[in-house]
Amino acid sequence: MIKRYPSSLPLPFSRATQAGGFLFLSGQVPMDASGQVVRGDIRAQTHAVFDRIEETLALAGCGLKDAVRATVWLSDLALFNDFNEVYRERFGETFPSRSTVQAALAMSVDVEIEIQAVAADGR
């Protein structure tokens, strides 16, 4: 069975898709709860991304503790250390596997994160 969690944004994607015991989140850029892009330093942008990720995980009865894989895109790898401070703060001591690459990002933001998690009914 496949379950989709629709996005409220006027874009052609789902917030997440649940299949095969896993939850696959679409890449999240820094936005506030109303869908406005969050500007500011990498710390502020990363916190905004995690806020949205946690909201999406909660829709499926999950949390960051259920994340098994993260893919991170940074606009500049010079931001890596500051990004990691927030990443460590938000995940605590339970880190998923991760890849981090440098890329040009939509809306000229500095970070995008995509998460795969074990779905609540897959635990």
C-alpha positions in Angstrom: 0.0 0.0 0.0 1.2 3.5 -0.8 0.0 6.5 1.2 0.8 10.0 0.1 0.8 13.1 2.3 -0.1 16.0 0.0 1.7 19.3 0.0 -0.2 22.5 0.7 2.1 24.4 -1.7 1.0 24.9 -5.3 3.8 22.6 -6.6 3.6 19.1 -8.1 4.9 17.0 -5.2 3.8 15.2 -2.0 5.2 16.2 1.4 5.9 12.5 1.9 5.1 9.1 0.6 4.8 6.0 2.8 5.5 2.7 1.2 7.1 -0.7 2.2 7.4 0.3 5.9 9.3 3.5 5.1 8.4 7.2 4.9 10.1 9.2 2.1 10.1 12.9 2.6 10.5 15.3 -0.3 13.5 17.7 0.0 12.7 20.5 2.4 14.0 24.0 2.0 13.8 26.7 4.7 10.2 27.9 4.9 8.1 29.0 7.8 4.7 27.4 8.6 2.9 29.7 6.1 5.2 28.6 3.2 7.3 31.8 3.1 11.1 31.3 2.5 13.2 31.9 5.6 16.2 34.0 4.9 19.1 34.5 7.4 22.2 32.6 8.2 22.7 28.9 7.8 21.7 28.2 11.4 18.3 30.0 11.0 17.7 28.3 7.7 18.6 24.8 9.0 16.3 25.2 12.0 13.4 26.2 9.7 14.1 23.1 7.6 14.0 20.8 10.6 10.8 22.5 11.9 9.1 21.5 8.6 10.6 18.0 8.6 9.4 17.4 12.1 5.9 18.5 11.1 5.8 16.1 8.2 7.2 13.2 10.2 4.5 13.9 12.9 1.8 13.6 10.2 2.8 10.0 9.9 3.3 9.4 13.6 7.1 9.6 13.3 9.9 11.7 14.7 13.5 12.4 14.0 14.4 9.3 15.9 12.9 7.3 13.1 15.1 8.8 10.4 17.4 6.3 8.7 18.8 8.4 5.9 19.4 12.1 5.2 20.6 13.7 2.0 21.8 17.3 2.5 22.5 20.0 -0.1 24.4 23.1 0.9 24.9 26.1 -1.4 28.5 26.3 -0.2 30.5 23.7 1.7 32.0 26.6 3.7 28.7 26.4 5.6 29.3 22.8 6.7 30.5 23.4 10.2 27.7 25.8 11.2 25.2 23.5 9.5 26.5 20.6 11.5 26.0 22.4 14.8 22.3 22.7 14.2 22.1 19.2 12.7 23.7 17.7 15.9 21.4 19.8 18.1 18.3 18.6 16.3 19.2 14.9 16.0 20.8 14.6 19.4 22.9 11.4 19.5 20.8 9.4 17.1 22.1 10.2 13.6 20.9 8.7 10.4 23.2 7.8 7.5 23.9 10.9 5.5 25.4 12.4 2.4 26.1 16.1 2.0 26.9 17.8 -1.3 27.2 21.3 -2.6 24.6 22.5 -5.1 22.8 25.6 -6.4 19.4 25.5 -4.7 15.9 26.7 -5.6 14.9 30.2 -4.4 18.6 30.9 -3.6 18.5 29.2 -0.2 21.5 27.7 1.5 20.2 24.3 2.6 17.8 21.5 1.5 17.4 18.2 3.4 15.6 15.1 2.3 14.8 12.4 4.9 13.8 8.7 4.7 12.4 7.2 7.9 11.0 4.0 9.2 7.2 4.5 9.1 5.3 4.2 12.4 3.6 0.9 11.3 7.0 -0.4 10.1 8.7 -0.3 13.5 
